[in-house]
């Protein structure tokens, strides 16, 4: 998942650059709408940096969400196929899966543990305990793998509103600056900066809400996948002990 996140972050930075470069190149051009997004971009470098940060956070959220969704769908499909089998059939089916798949890792851990349980080790630790330790370690690794990327969604969901709020404060500051410089609080002096503040707030929420909803949804689906992995691990454990008892 780390390499997926790095790839997604590169895409997000590229998108941000594609938006930023034309906008910086058009600094000298007049703003047609003094109350729109283009006027917001023209305010100052801080406003631009805030928008770019929110854009990167949004792109990262959607990329990680889609990647995790595809990964979970594949694991759920594999889990249902394995849970329809028992004993040696399940182990054989798991062995056919590509390397790195959680179900294959758990099944291989149980099989490898039985091969390692010999000699002096067999006299000190019984087979059931040794296989339980090996499968338990594989389950922990599977749990850590499934959590990959979710911390990014949690971070975006908790910080994006505050970044948008920072933009809101910046817009209000610009409004007060224009009032102070003009000496009067006319609507044409404050409408643009106040609009900037509202737009920043809306963008911050638009970035945070999908991140929070996606995080909660993906966590729930992770639990379903991990429950399947635990059931497969239990069946592999029992199958390994039965095969060695014969």
N, C-alpha and C positions, 0 to 999 in steps of 0.2 A: 504494500500500500504506500510505502514511503516513495517509491519510484513513481507511482501514479500521481501522488501529490506534487512531486517535483515537476512532473510533466505538465500537470494542470496549472501549477503556478507559473510555469514558463508561458503557457497559452494565455493566462490572465495578464501577465506583463506585456505580452505582445499586443493583446487587445487594447490595453491601457495606452501603449505607445502609439497605436494606430489612431486612437482618439486624440491623444495629446499633441502629436506632431502637427496635424493640420490646424489645430486650434491655436498653437503658439505661432504658426506661420501667418495666421490671420489677425494678429494682434492689432495691426495698423488699420484694419478695416472697421468701419462704423458698425455698431450693433443695431440691427433693424428693430428688434423687439427689446426694449430696455427692461422687461420684466420676465424674460424667458430663461431657458437653460444657457443660451449663449451669453446673456448678460451676467449670469452667475459665474460662468467660466472667465469672464473678463474682469472680475473683481480684483483678485490678487493671486499670488502664487500659493498662499495657504489654502484658499478655496479650491484651487485646482488640485493640490496635493490631497485634500480631503476627498474630493470626488474620485481621484485615482485609487486611493486606498479602498474606498467603498466598492469601486468596480472590481478590484482584485479580490476582495473578500467575497463578492457575489459570484464571480466566475469560479473561484475555488469551491464555494459551497455547491454550486450546480454540478461541477465536474466530479467532486468526491461523491455527491449523492447519486449520480448516474452510475459511476463505477461500482460503488457499494451495492446498488440495487441489482446490477447485472451479476455481480459476484454472488449475492445472496440467492438470486433466482436459480443460478447454476447449482449451488450447494443444496438448495431445497429439492431440486429435481433429482440430484444424485442421492440425497438422503432417502427420499421416498422409494427409489429403486432398491437401495440396500435394505431398507426395513422390511421389504417384501420377502427377503431371503433369511435363511437360518444357517448356522453352523459353517461348514466348509464352503457352501455355496456363497455365503456372505463374504468370507475371506477371499475367495477366488475373484468375486466381483470387485471387491475393494482393491485387490492387487492389480486389476486392469485399469484402474483410474490413473490419470497423469500424476507425475511426481509433484509434490507440494499441495495436493488436495488434502483437506483436513481429514476426511474419512480414511484415505489411504495412509496418512501419517499415523493415525491411531491404530489401525489394523497392523501396520508394519511394526509399530512399537511392541505390540503384544507378541507377534511372531518372533521378533528379534530377541525379546526377553527370554523366551523359552530356549532359544539356541544358546544364549549366554549362561543359562542356569545349568552349570555343570562343574565338576571338579570341586574345589574347596568352597566355592560360592554355594553350591547345592547343600553342603553340610551345615552352613551357617544361616542361610535364609531359605525358607520354603518357597516352592514355586508360586503359590498363590500370592504371597506377599511381594515377591519380585515382579511378577506380572502386573500387580496392582500399582506398584510404584512407577513402572515404565509407562503404563497407560495413563496414570494420573499426570505424569509430566507432559505427555502428549496432549492431554486435555487442557492443561494450563497454557501450553503453547498455542493451541487452537483458540482459546479464549482471548489471548493477547493479540493474535492475528485478526480476529473479528473486530477488535476495538480500534484497529488502525484507521485513522482518518476521522473518527468521530470526535476527537478532541478539537479538531479544526472547526467542525460545525458548532460545537459547544462554545468555542472562543468567539466565533463570528456572531452567534446568537446573543451572547452576553455583552459584546463590546460594540457592535454596529450601532445600536441606538445611541450610545454615548458619543460615538464619532459623529453621528448625525446631529446630536445635541451641540457638539462643539461647533459644527457649521452653523447651527441656529444662533448661538451666542455671537459668532463672527458676523452674521448678518445684522443682528441687532446693534452690534458695535458700529458697523458701517452706517446704519441708519442714524445713530446718535451723532456720528462724526459729521454726516452731511447736515444735520440740523444745526450743530454747533457752528459749522463753517458758513452756512447761509443765514443763520440767525432767525429762522422761521421754520415751523414744522408743517410745511406744505405737503400735500399728498404726493406730488411728483418727486419730492426729495426722499421720502421714506418708503414709497411703494416698492421700489426695486430691491433695497436691502431687506425689507420685511418679507418680500416674496422669496428672496434668497434663503432667508431663515426657514420659511415654511417648506421650501423644496428640499433643503438639507434634512429636515426632520422626516419628510416623507421618504426620501431615499434611504436614510438610516433604517427606518422601519421596514421598507421593502426588502432590504438586505437581511435584516434580522429574522423576520417572520418565517421565510422559507427555511432558514438554517435551524430554527428551533423545531419547526414541524418535522423537517427531515431527520433531525437528530432523534426525536422521540420515536418516529416511525422505524428508522433503521435499528435503533436499540431493541425495539420489540421484535423485529424480524431476526436480529442476532440471537435473541433468546430462543427462538424457535429452532434455528440452525444448531445452536449448541445443545439443545435438548436432544435433537436427532443424533448428534455426534456422541453424546453420552450413552444413548441407547445402543448405538452401534458398538461403542467401546465395551459395554457390558456384555453384549452377545459375543464379541470377539474374545473377551476374557473367559467366558464360560466355554466357548468352543475350544480354546487353547487348553484349558484344564481337562476337558473331556477327552481330547485327542491324546494327551499325555497319560491319562489314566488307563487307557486301553493297552 
